Amino acid sequence: MKTFNLCLLGFGNVGRALVRLLAEKSVEMRERYGIEWRITGVATRRMGWIASAEGLPVESLLRAGEFAAVASRGESRVTNVREWLAAARCDAMFEITSLEPLAGEPAVGHVRAGLEAGAHVVTANKGTIVHAYRELHALAEARGRRFLFDATVADMPVFSLFRECLPAVRLRAFRGIFNSTTNIILEEMERGGAFDDGVRRAQSLGVAETDPSYDVDGWDAAVKTCALATVLMDAPLPLDEIEREGIRGLDPESVRAARAAGKPYKLVSSAERADEGRVAARVRAEQIAAGDPLAAAGGTSLIIHFELDILPGLTLTAHHPDLQSTAYGLLSDFINAVRAET
Amino acid sequence: MKTFNLCLLGFGNVGRALVRLLAEKSVEMRERYGIEWRITGVATRRMGWIASAEGLPVESLLRAGEFAAVASRGESRVTNVREWLAAARCDAMFEITSLEPLAGEPAVGHVRAGLEAGAHVVTANKGTIVHAYRELHALAEARGRRFLFDATVADMPVFSLFRECLPAVRLRAFRGIFNSTTNIILEEMERGGAFDDGVRRAQSLGVAETDPSYDVDGWDAAVKTCALATVLMDAPLPLDEIEREGIRGLDPESVRAARAAGKPYKLVSSAERADEGRVAARVRAEQIAAGDPLAAAGGTSLIIHFELDILPGLTLTAHHPDLQSTAYGLLSDFINAVRAET
């Protein structure tokens, strides 16, 4: 049995869902994996760097009105991520700031600081993989720590599947639907709504950003495609080498006609090995016919289809993932990072 | 780097495919996982117990005409599994005899002998899980060895997925299509053929047994359902507690009409938690509508849909698995069993 000091860098919806899930799974984590935990650090832009090596009160963290009181109890002289990690005696850091993933910083710097401080780092930030996977992975190896990120793509254990369950395979190609907002917009258009109705619906469901262009123009899907290719195909793929075309060019009539013909439009990501170890990848609206492996994903479900050298084809579908699915990606990474230590 | 002595108990099609795959992936196993291997034991009903601690010639094992010569080179005084494992100085044993899975023996005895001899044991024999999972798992734990069986169900890494990638989840229910032979028979009937045409087609594809009743009457699907429930739901489920109904009762007209209506028949396995920790499970022909998570599996593809306490739904589809898929299940288990030792 070992008690791990956890630090959350970022404490928005995903952070709160993670803390609730940690509390919910405490007994199971203790009994099955010998893992005890306490939260010794929380940092947000508004509240600053809160740290207490004895542990912060979990219930109070979750109550909006009590957060300020928690903050006042922590170490007050902490002014940056390194001091914060030290004051919290951090064993595992969750990097879950809500950032512009097209830029790697400051998330990459946070992950680097966490690993250099001797902590495992678990992130939901795709940008860290796109911009610095090799560096951060090598740093983690050198320090004997883990850098894990199953929460970044499609709310399914994709990276851990390849790492743990598919040793010695070679990934030839993949295709997938990785973006919920465009799914919702396209379905709204299929039902006769306008593009903007779909955007509002996605926003009301909490899946779209206030500025939906990141989803709609395919940036989100492109970043995820890039992360998958970089890690699973061992081919760093600069974001600007991905052909990217969003769904703005689709008019409602075409979208309705495609659905009526049984071949609805989806924003599809795909990548395959090209010449000289390169990977060719693209994001674009495609019509999905009934027999297509991607046809299984309706609504907000996400899907990924892999072509491997050994297994002819393997498809994973996450049905209607939610905030808890993302939080679980973080939790499972944490358990996997430390289960060998208990 | 470490060289592992491998023993194959059973050397039919799956065994040959495994040896070919080991040879094909040798460089990757060495470079990526530090694993070297040699085959020091092979046993078949016809050839007896062949063992040579220095290693048997792999190329000759694969050439039918040279197998007898290999046999003559081995230790000749070996007369049972224990002597064979000792003579081969076995590090990892593959239990891949082709047996009647409704009976646990002699496969359970083989696995027990392997673990007691200090070897890891990897099996494709579902019967060992149905009849003796708890005993064999506990024995493996006690000896610090692994007992792994990803090759037993649906040609996908299902057991390793739960073990490695889905820590601390609770499986509430699953549904799946686990039997290729019935898929082929039903599709033949959909195209206007008779039941027996379907059986012949499945036999010509090499997926059905000479006596197809094991597939057709749902025994194969029931054994797989039982294995999944036993391991993933931690609920030993005696085979005779599974409601089982095969596809013999379906007439060609109903099968064709169901397909025409877009709701084709499939032999579906399902299980869910019932009262007092029990699991209720069944195997029967069901019509699968378009929106059903199981609708993604056409042809000989296999599929499994999980309902978890945390993730709303997760589906895995193996598209047209073949002999190599089964062999890969054995190879990946072997790599996972030993990768921590190198």
Boltz contact constraints between the chains, C-beta under 6 A:
constraints:
  - contact:
      token1: [A, 25]
      token2: [B, 168]
      max_distance: 6.0
  - contact:
      token1: [A, 28]
      token2: [B, 168]
      max_distance: 6.0
  - contact:
      token1: [A, 29]
      token2: [B, 168]
      max_distance: 6.0
  - contact:
      token1: [A, 157]
      token2: [B, 165]
      max_distance: 6.0
  - contact:
      token1: [A, 160]
      token2: [B, 165]
      max_distance: 6.0
  - contact:
      token1: [A, 161]
      token2: [B, 165]
      max_distance: 6.0
  - contact:
      token1: [A, 164]
      token2: [B, 164]
      max_distance: 6.0
  - contact:
      token1: [A, 165]
      token2: [B, 157]
      max_distance: 6.0
  - contact:
      token1: [A, 165]
      token2: [B, 160]
      max_distance: 6.0
  - contact:
      token1: [A, 165]
      token2: [B, 161]
      max_distance: 6.0
  - contact:
      token1: [A, 167]
      token2: [B, 332]
      max_distance: 6.0
  - contact:
      token1: [A, 167]
      token2: [B, 335]
      max_distance: 6.0
  - contact:
      token1: [A, 168]
      token2: [B, 25]
      max_distance: 6.0
  - contact:
      token1: [A, 168]
      token2: [B, 28]
      max_distance: 6.0
  - contact:
      token1: [A, 168]
      token2: [B, 29]
      max_distance: 6.0
  - contact:
      token1: [A, 296]
      token2: [B, 296]
      max_distance: 6.0
  - contact:
      token1: [A, 310]
      token2: [B, 324]
      max_distance: 6.0
  - contact:
      token1: [A, 310]
      token2: [B, 328]
      max_distance: 6.0
  - contact:
      token1: [A, 311]
      token2: [B, 325]
      max_distance: 6.0
  - contact:
      token1: [A, 312]
      token2: [B, 319]
      max_distance: 6.0
  - contact:
      token1: [A, 312]
      token2: [B, 320]
      max_distance: 6.0
  - contact:
      token1: [A, 313]
      token2: [B, 319]
      max_distance: 6.0
  - contact:
      token1: [A, 315]
      token2: [B, 317]
      max_distance: 6.0
  - contact:
      token1: [A, 316]
      token2: [B, 316]
      max_distance: 6.0
  - contact:
      token1: [A, 317]
      token2: [B, 315]
      max_distance: 6.0
  - contact:
      token1: [A, 319]
      token2: [B, 312]
      max_distance: 6.0
  - contact:
      token1: [A, 319]
      token2: [B, 313]
      max_distance: 6.0
  - contact:
      token1: [A, 320]
      token2: [B, 312]
      max_distance: 6.0
  - contact:
      token1: [A, 325]
      token2: [B, 311]
      max_distance: 6.0
  - contact:
      token1: [A, 328]
      token2: [B, 310]
      max_distance: 6.0
  - contact:
      token1: [A, 332]
      token2: [B, 167]
      max_distance: 6.0
  - contact:
      token1: [A, 335]
      token2: [B, 167]
      max_distance: 6.0
